[in-house]
Amino acid sequence: MASIRTTRPRAVKGTRGRGLALHAALVAGLLLSAFPFYWAVIMSTHTTSEIFSYPPKLLPGPHFLENARSLFDNIDFFGSMANSLLVAGSVTFLVLFFDSLAAFVFAKFAFPGKNLLFALLMVIFMVPAQLAAIPQFVIMAKLGWIGSMTSLVVPAAANAFGIFWMRQYMKGAIPDELLDASRIDGAHFLRQYWHVALPVVRPGLAFLGIFTFMGQWNDYAWPLIALTNPDNVTLQVALSQLNGTHGTTDYGMVMTGALLALVPLLIVFAVGARQIIGDLAKGAVK
């Protein structure tokens, strides 16, 4: 009994020590991850000369509104943001529909050539998107879509990653018995997809929606190529116009624009993360 009494406190102390070390590592990782965002906030409240001063400014300054006014005077910030919202929102909706529909077929149905088509999908998944820029531009030009938002939305309406992700998620999340029961009740394919599959895979859809929206919102190369009208550009292309020449860039204004461009992403991430956590909690309770 004496040996048990002496070893138990040591075990408890060891567990507490490991727990404290783990929490310290998590806090350090959080601070390192949050520092770039904090530094962007600091830079957006100072002038360019103050940003490059030594020692560096570590507290917010009084120039945020001044930088914001300069930003709005130099570019059509809200018009470009509306373009980005239109493109990112449309692409996200289409990707969620088409990718989940294709993934449902790959995950739960057998058909001739299924393995070959999935292997082809994986090959497409591994090909860099930059290789398709020139052929894609030629196709958009022949369709007469260059310069319009259609050239951004239609090519991104479905992607290999989304199909692969949802296929893997559906294989484990949707029991075959559930689909068999729906077939016995007379549910056709689209009804199985809409009423049986989608309610089960909402956490996977939420992740794919966040991932797709962020990718489209931050896309710069293809909108720069496809949107030939400088008055009809997305936000990332508009922000790039703030870079001056011969060292005359107003970095306070640039960082203010970058900071304001993060607001929609934070909103989408907060909504999507709540959806993921809420659905996982409901599934755990069930």
C-alpha positions, 0 to 999 in steps of 0.5 A: 500500500505504501508503494501505491501511495507514493507512486500515484502522486508522481503519476499525477504530477507527470500527467500534469507536467505533460498537459502543461507542456502541451498547452504551452506548445499550443499557445506558442503555436497560436501566437506565431500563427496570429502574429502576421495578422496582428502585424497587418493591423499595426501596419494599417494604422501607420504611415509608410515612414513609420512602418520602416522606422526603427525600433519598429512600431508594435502598437496601433497608430492614428492613421487607419482612417487616413489610409482607408480614405487613400485606399478608396480614392485610388481604387474602386474598393467596394465595387471590386469586393462586390465582383469578388463576392459574386465570383467566389459565391457563385463558384462555391455554390456550383462546386458544392452541387456538382462535386457532391453529386459526382462524389455521391455516384463515385462513392455509392454506385457501381457503373462501367468504367468507374475505376478508370474515371476515378484514376483519370480524376486523380491524374487531373488532381495532380496536374498544376492549374497553371498548365491549363491557363493558356488552353483555358484562355483560348476556349474562353476567347472563342466563347466570347467570355473574356472580360466577363465574370463568366470566364471566372465562374464556369471553368471553376464550377467543378474541380477534382479535389472537391470530388475526391474529398467528398467521395472519401467523406461519403464512403464512410459517412453514408451507410449502405443500409440507409440507401437501401432503405430509401430505395425500398421506400421508392426514393429515386437517385436525386431524392437519395442525393438530396434527402439522404446523402446531403444531410449526412455530409454537411460537415464535409460540405462546410469544409469544401465550401470554406476551402473553395470560397477562400481559394476563389477570393484569393485567386489573382493570376487567372482574374488578371488574365481573363478580366481585360477591362481594368474597371471590372476586376476582382479585389485581389487584382484591384489591390495589386494596382496599389503597388507604386513604381520607383519605391513610391508604394504607400504600404500603410494604404496597401495593408489597410486594403489587405486587412479589409479584404480579410473581413469576408473571409473571416465571416465565411470561416466563422459561419462554416466552422460553426456548421462543422462543429454543430453537425459533428456535435449532433452526430455525436449525440445521435 
